[in-house]
Amino acid sequence: MIGEFAIILAITYISSIISRYTPIPIPGPVIGILLLFILLNFKILKVENIKNATNLMLTNLAFLFLPPGVGLLKSINILANNWHKLFFVVVLTTIITLVVTGWSVQFIIKRKEEAKKDESTC
């Protein structure tokens, strides 16, 4: 399992270097997720190589949110003064996410149905 965590740590480190030393205005963790997706998608990295470590992290995910939550307490005055703006942004982005997810799922279902029709006609 140490090797699995080493792989994840290496991806995290590489993504932070990419974020720091390139003019791309994307945070390191986002680059890391994209890098992991690319590695998994092109089968450069297999799911089995990181499965145990990722399952362990997922089962303890709540603990990973504690430091950012405590960090928010330092900014409670800013949040209290701007709660209406924050509320608006959270509601708006939730609605946008739901709509885009719905459209994406409908698009994928439609493509699968078309692929099945094409297979049955051949």
Buried (B, 14 or more C-beta within 10 A) or exposed (E): EEEBBEBBEEBBEBBBEBBEEEEEEEEBEEBBEEBBEEBBEEEEBEEEBBEEBBEEBEEEEEEEEEEEEEEEEEEEEEEEEEEEEEEEEEEEEEEEEEEEEEEEEEEEEEEEEEEEEEEEEE
